[in-house]
Amino acid sequence: MTTISTVAVLGSGLMGSGIAQTSAAAGIRTIVQDTSETQLKSGQAAIAKSLARFVEKGKLSAEQQAATLAQLTFTTDLAGAAEADFVIEAVTEDLTVKNELWRELDRRCGPATIFASNTSSLSVISMAATTSRPDRFLGLHFFNPVPLMPLVEVVRSVQTSPATFEQAWALVLRLGKQPVAARDASGFIVNLLLIPYLLDAIRALERGVASTVDLDTALRLGAGHPMGPLTLADFVGLDTLARSAEIMHEEYRETRYAPPALLRRMVTAGFYGRKSGRGFYDYRHDPPVATDLGL
């Protein structure tokens, strides 16, 4: 089995920068590519800030911080990905956008390069089929925040070869993460079960079952969850939740995956949760206060 020496991460947003930081921290040369120079600089700053926090908390030495940063290269040139043994895509959750990128990468990268998508809900084979290497294509679904969350879903399509799966599994372990094997079906393991739970909480709020705070408190204390479902939805991003739900509803045609009207209205209004400053809670206040838009 070939040892992965260089990883390319496409996309420097929240997930891409987290994946790149984790890869570099594992001692792997990591190329971070983004089409936007502004976004690339933002991702680079996010990594630096994250590493600085680890040093402040005593979880990382100054030497380890410097070594991690030294492994990172940032570029807007897609040609940089051609140097990688393993490419991880973390761009917007849009199949058309992803497939345009995969077709271009397929032309640029060597035949042995493995492709992996960080998609949380799209079909892996629907991307792999656009390339000349469906046997060297799979899903690697990391969780936010990547440097802290230990889980990675390793998603094998019907055409992923055993050797590719084994190399990806080994890479995940090398990154210090816990891999789990998932089949190529929308939502994989976690989102298949998590998204209906979050949508049910939103529907309960819509129906006036309880307030935002009481719904969250009930699940946190009654079910032993670290945070309530509406707080979690804000953390995930309400736009991301709605898009993932739409993709899964399109595949399964089950009403439990249909985005509730309240969620759609909030996304239309630009209330995306923590990242926009307002969702089920208003993060312009400290501590955040419930907006209770559903009551």
Secondary structure, 3 states (H helix, E strand, C coil): CCCCCEEEEECCCHHHHHHHHHHHHCCCEEEEECCCHHHHHHHHHHHHHHHHHHHHCCCCCHHHHHHHHHCEEEECCHHHHHHCCEEEECCCCCHHHHHHHHHHHHHHCCCCCEEEECCCCCCCHHHHCCCCCHHHEEEEEECCCCCCCCEEEEEECCCCCHHHHHHHHHHHHHCCCEEEEEECCCCCCHHHHHHHHHHHHHHHHHCCCCCHHHHHHHHHHHCCCCCCHHHHHHHHCHHHHHHHHHHHHHHHCCHHHCCCHHHHHHHHCCCCEHHHCECCEECCCCCCEECCCCC
